[in-house]
Amino acid sequence: MRLLLAIMVIMPICLVPGISRTQNTQATSLCRLQETVAPGTHVHVRVSGIYSAGPENSTLDDPTCTFAPYKSTWVDFELKQKRNDKKFRELLKHSKDVYLESEGEFYGPPLPDKNLPKALQKDPRWGHLGCCRTKLIIHVIWNVKSAPNRT
């Protein structure tokens, strides 16, 4: 009976919109995601890295990644919560790079479009001018702060 009562109290809390499943979970390594996500798939993640913004740039990088081909992940924003959004925008006014810990959908390389000529089906990518092999759609910004200086 106690268990049933506990479930009845806890379950509705888990279903409230805006409360995330991964709120208390550890962030996944961006490097690991870039290495393992399969083409044409996506996974719900909490991930951190250095977000860079510019007129033609919206990417997440992890300076500790040692492999060059997968360096940047393209970023789109579809915020479901405004948590830290104001702080994020304020930091971007003063720097094009910020440290960002976020939650969202991480996409592997897109599948080739079979309607395109064979020459254009090779190595499809996300972002401006096909810059990135992977993509992240951010739903929640859990933490944001000034990025460490890059060397």
N, C-alpha and C positions, 0 to 999 in steps of 0.2 A: 504494500500500500504506500509506504514511504517513497519507494522508487517511482511509482506511478505519479505521485504528487510532485516529486522533483522534476520528472519529465514534463508534466503539465505546466510547471512554472518556467523551466528553462527553455523549452521548445519555442514558445512565442517570441522570446527575446532574440533567438537566432534567426527568426523570420522577419524581424523588423527591417524595413528598407534603410539602407545607409550604414548598417552594421556589417562589417566585412567578416568573411570567413577567415581571412589571413591576418587580422589585426594584430595578433600576438605572435605570429610566426616569424621565423628568421628569414631574412632576404636571401634569395638564391643568387649564386654567382652569375654575373652577366657572361663571363667567359664560358662557363659550363653550359649555359643555355645556348649560346651561339654555336658551340661544338655539337650539341646533341639534338636540338629540335629538328624534326624531319621536314622535308619539303612538303608544302601543302597542309601543314598542321599548325595548331596553336594550342597554348597551354595558359592557364590562369596562374600568374606568378606575383611575387613580391620581389623586387630587384632594385639594386642601387648602382649608381655610377655618376659620371660627370656629364651633365646635360649641357649641350652647346646649342645656342640659338643664333640665327642670323637671317638675312633676307632670303637665303636659299638653303638654309641649314636648320635642322631640328633633329639632333642625334644624341644618343647615349653611348658613352664609352667607358671602359674600365682601363685605366692606365697600367694596371698590373697584368693585363692579358699579354701573353708572349707570342701569340700567333697573329701575323699581319692580315691575312685574307679576310678575317671576320671582324675587323677592328670596330666599326661603328654599326649601331642599330638605329634605324629610322624611328622617329617618335611622332605620334599623333596624340592629341588630347581629346578625350571624351569623358570629362570629369563627371562623376556621379555624386561627388561630395565636393564642397568648396574648401575643405580642410587644407590649410597652408597655401591656398591659391594666391591670396593677397601678398603674403611674404615672398612667394616664388616670383611674382611679377615685380615686386620692389627690388629684389636682388638682381633680376635681369636688367633693370634700368641702369645698374652700375657695372655690370660685367656680363659678357656673353656666355660665361661658364658658371654653373652652379652645381653643387653636390645635391643629388636628388635620390630619395628613397621612395619608391612608388609601388602601386599595385595595378595590375591590368592584364591584358592579353598579349602574350608574346608569340609572334608568328615566325615560322620557319620560312625558307625561301619559297616564293610563289611558284606554282606549277606553270609550265610553259602553256601559252595560249595556242591551242591546236589550229586556230583559224589564221594564225600568222604564218608567213613563209618560214621555212626551216631555218634559214640564216638568222631570223629574229627570235627563234625559240630558245636559243642557247642562253644559259645563265640568266634567267629573269631575276630582277631585283626590285626593291622598294625604294621610294623616296625620289628626291630631285636628281634627275639625270641617272637614275638607277644606281645611286651611291651605295646602297646597303643591301646586304644579303638577308637581314632579319628586320623585323618591325615590332614595335611595342606600342600598344594603344593604352594610354594611362587613364585609369578611372579614379584613383585616389593618390594624392601626394601625402605620404606619411611623414616625411622629414625633408627639409630643405635648408641649406646653409651655403655660405660662401665656399667656392671650390678652392682646394689647395692650389698653390702656384705650380704650373707644369714646367718642366725643364726640357 
